[in-house]
Amino acid sequence: MYNIDEIKEFIAVLEDSSLSVLELQNENGSKIRLEKPQVAVQAASVVQAAPAPQSAPAQSAPTAAPVADSGKTINAPIVGVFYAAPSPDAQPYVSVGKHVKKGDTVCIIEAMKCMNEIQAEEDGEITEVIVKDGELVEYGQPLFKIG
């Protein structure tokens, strides 16, 4: 369980950062999730995203269609650094062709010096690893395609 001073510190860190979501879990399993209201930022993102397909329809349309048709994705639940393996010299948790079951660890996302194990939300086969090891990922960003 987090005490009030820790929660106040988390809020201060979130307010002073460019993060929109802060999700933490301690060794006891206690979780906390803080979000900034970002209605104006989200609206700006939508406005910016809409013109991009119009300016390059030949490149955007083929990329968007296979994502929708190829199955579901495992998305980042938090902002942080993506790690495919538990340590630099270890094998990745999953690779293309590996079958995963709901609850299997598929990667780690480091956020605020906390290592968060990301788990599969359903059974399936990993058909694509979308991000690279050590890459910064955003909240909701697809990490894997699963079929």
N, C-alpha and C positions, 0 to 999 in steps of 0.2 A: 504494500500500500504506500502511496506517495503522501508525504506530509504537505501541509499548506505552503511552507517555504519553498519546497521543491517545485510545486505547481506554479507558484508565483515566478520562480526563476525560468521555468519552461515558457510561461506566457511572455516574459520579457525577451527571451531569446527569439520567440516567434515574431513578436512585434518589431524587433530590431533587424529582422532578416527579410530576404526576398521570398522566403517560403510561404506557401499558402496553407499547408497542412503540416502538422507535427504530430507524429504518432510514435509512442515509446512503450517499451515493455521491459520491466525489470526482471531480475533473476527469479523472483517469486511468482512471476506470471501476471502481475498487475499491469494493466494497460491504461494508457491515457491517450486521447486524441484531441488535439486542438486545431481549430480551423479559423482562418481570417475570413471575414466576409469580403468577397471580391467581385461584387456585381459589376462594377465598372470595368475591371480588368477582363472579366469573362466576356463582356460585350465587345471590348476591343479585340479580343482574340477571335471572336466569331467574324467580326468585320474584316480582319486581316486574312482569315482563312478563306473566306468566300471569294475574293478576287484571285487568289493563287490558281485555282483550277481553271478559271476563265483565261488567265494569261498563258497557261501551258496545258491545254486540254489533252494533247496527244500523250504527254508524259504522266499526267495525273490519273486519267481514266483507266489505263491498263493496270496501274499499281493498285488503285482502289478496288477494282473488280475482283482480283484474286483474293484479297484479304477477306472480303465478304463471303466469297464462295468457298474458300478453302477450309472453313471451320471456325472454331472459336480461338480466342487468345487468352493467355494468362497475362494479366496486366499488373503493373507496379501499384501496390496499395499505398506507397509512400514515396516521397522524394528522397533520393540518395544515390550512392554509388553501387552499381551492379557488380556482383561477384558470382561467377559461375561455379566456383569450387570453394570448399571450406578453408583452403589455404593455397598459397601460390604454387606449391609443388604437388598438390592433390589433383585427382581426376575430377572433372566437372560432375555436378550432381546429376545432370541429364544431358543428353545429346540427341541429335536427330535420329529418329527410329526407336528411341527408348519408350517403353510403355510405362506410364505413371498411374498411380491410383490416387484417389482423393485423399489428401493429407500428406502425400509424399513431398519432401523438400525438393524444390527445383532450383533454388538459388538463394543468395543472401543479398540484402540491400543494407548498406551501412548508412545510418542516419544519426548524426550527432554522436559519433563514436560508439553507437550501439549497433550490434550486428543483428539484423532481423531476418529470420529464416522465412522465406516465402514458400507457401505450400500450394500444391495443385488443388483446385476447387472441384475437380471432377476427374474421372478415369479417362484415359485416352493415350494417344501416341504423339510424341513431340515430332512435329513435321518441319519446324523451323525455329532456330534460335535467332531472334531478331536483333538483339543488342550484343555488344562486345564486352568482354570482361574489362572491368575498370571504368566503364562508361557511366556518366551521370544520367540518371533517369528521372522523369517527371511523374507526378501522381497520375495514374490512369494510363500511362504509356504501355503499349504492348511489349512484352518481353519474349514470349514464345507463342508459336501457333501450335494448337493441339487438335488432333482429329479423332 
